[in-house]
Structure formats: structure tokens, C-alpha cells
Amino acid sequence: ISTSSSSSSSSSSGFSGVGIASFSTAPVPAAASSSLEDLEDFDDDDDDENYDDYDDPTMYFTTPQGVRRPIEPINGSGGLPPDERYPYFLKVPRIPPRIVARRVSALRTYVSAERSVRHSTWRMNLLCRFVAGMTVTEALNRLGFVRKGKAGLMHKIIREGAARAEREGGLRRSSLMVAECFATNATPLKRMKIHAKGRAGLMRRRHSHVRLVLREIDFPLEILRSRTFAAKKRWYVRQRIAELDMEEAEREREEVERLTRLAEEAAAG
């Protein structure tokens, strides 16, 4: 996000590059865009404060390879500034629901499911409600601390959906969120339950089907929908992590293509 009038994307949405091509297919609402354009001349006179030395622990993240990398700040000159440096964040009008629905419908989704899980629907839905609405990275991290019997199974379902999204759409985990997750009744197994005095009854071993939908994250939309500066900052940090992950994935893809091409040339020669 940039307050400077020389930003490359201020003509349309007021946001810098998202790093995912599908985000550019649906424009940011005109009301939000005009509101940001009207505030482009915003400038503060807090010359006495040096924001370059502002240290924020969320400005660093660790890659899957264990490398600690910094995140580019909002103002491009150091750490993230305090809340009062960007008061116009809270002046962005609410987005009409029809605009939100149109942008969300254009995002890519990936389904992951598990059938005939030997667990009751009520207990599986406890886990489904827990992970619904989280980003994939956050859901996987938190499930490691959940003391539920099928938390490991839910972790596996999310990982399978994320692997499918990366295989089919080239999306990393940092660019996905859990849009839907619910459990439905499956066919129960009938078993005999022993009672006293030689009697017996019917017992049902309940099973359930789990369906989970992962959806691509529209970071500009989430930033606009957030009503507090802290929430906007969290979504901005997630956006920067997703952009860095996509850049790293592109470099890995180019390296694999180069090595494959060299191997083919060596085999042909």
C-alpha cells in the first residue's frame, strides 16, 4: 500500500502488485478507489520521529527452508509505522456485498474431502468450525495444538487440498484460506450392544464425510474489508509473505525448466 501519487497501481485500485494474476481480473470498487485517490495528498509533518528504526517482530518470516527473510514495509523506509501514521485506513467506506460477491466468485477454489471417517458428525464439525475462515498456514499451525482425536486427520485433509492447489494452480499455502469446511452423516455400522441378564441391543458406530474447500485469497479485498489498522496490517504482512512465496516458486520453476532443458540437450548430443 502506498500513499505516494507516483505508485504504479494508484490509477485503478491504490494497491501494489498482489503477486497472483487472477486478482487483476476484478477491479477494486470505485468508491474505495476514489476515497484513496482523494487522500493521496496526505502527508505528515512528524519529522522528529524516525520510523526507520521502528522494530516489529512480524516484519520477518521464516521460509520452509529455514531462511529468515524481512518483509518490505508499507512506507518502504523501515518497519511498519504506528497506527496514527495512516489514519485514512479507517476512512475507506464499506464495500457493497454485491462487489464482494463478484470478486469472491472469480477466485479459484480447490476441494479436498475424506469419506467414511469413523467419527461422529457432531465432533467432526467442532474441528470444521475451528479451521473455517483461517488461512491455510494458520490452520496447519494451530491444529498442532488442538487436543482432539481427529485433529491429525483434519491436518492431512488441508495438506492434501493445498498440494492440489499448488499442483493445479501453482498457489502456495500462504495464498490460500479455508473457505468452507463441514461434516455430514455417513452410513453407520450396526453393532450389538450387550446388556445384563442375557439381553442385547443395537449400537451404531457413527461415521461422517468431511468436505473442505480452499479458496484463493483476495488480499486487496481483505485489506479493504478490515475495520481496524491492526487487521489491515496483518493482511498486508500476509500479502507480502504470499508475494515472496510466489516469487520463490517462480524461481524454482525456472530452475527446474533450465535443468530439464540441459538434461535433454545432453541426452540428444
Phi, psi and omega in degrees: 000132184229139177266354182281143180286352180267011180296142185291337183245014182289346181288338184241303188241343182082011181240152174282177185301139184271332180094356178233125191295328186290344181293334183280355182284335181240119184288156174289143182309143183297327181296316179293322180295315180294326179295322178289323180294324179294337183256015181293334182279003182297132178207140179254160182248025182278068181284342183285340183262135180256105181277354179292333182266006181290119185256123179234124182296339179281359181276006177230147175218158183254126179286164177302338178276000178088013180268129179270117185239142178282157177254136180296129183287170181295313185272358176071015183227014180155211180287172178295136182281169176293173184299321187290348180288334181233067180291341182289347178302322183278357181265357179291128183293161178291143182275134178300145181301329181293326177292317179297316181296322181293319180290319182293323181293339180273354182277152179280143179233152180222131186257137173229136186218159175221128184251149175056053176279130182281074182199144182291153180297321182298317181286326177293324180292339174298316177290323180297317179292333180291317186270344183296131179091349179276159168287158183298317180298316180293319180296317180295322179292318184284329180296337177293345181247006181274128181266067175233149185297325184255021177296323177295322177295317177297322176300318180293320180297317180294319179297321178295318177296320178294322178295322177294319179296321179289325181287319185267327184242355181070026182260134176276169181298327182292348181256012184235154174221159179276103182279319181220147173199122179204161179238142178236164183289136172251177181292119180283157176263129180273127180230161180267134179249124185278132176245176179286163176059037174074011180267163180217152179229181182258131178236141181247124173273106187284141177232163182212155173255138180245132177233128182231133181242121174262137183232145175298142183270130172265092186297315177302322178294317180294324178294318179291326182284339180290138186259352179237157179295322181298319179294320178296321180295320179298317180291327177294317178298318177297323178296316180295320177297318179296320179296317179295322177295319180294321177296319178294321178295322179294319177296318178296320180295317179295322179294319178296318178296322180294316179294323178295319179295319178295322179294320178294320178294321178294322179291324180287327181278000000 
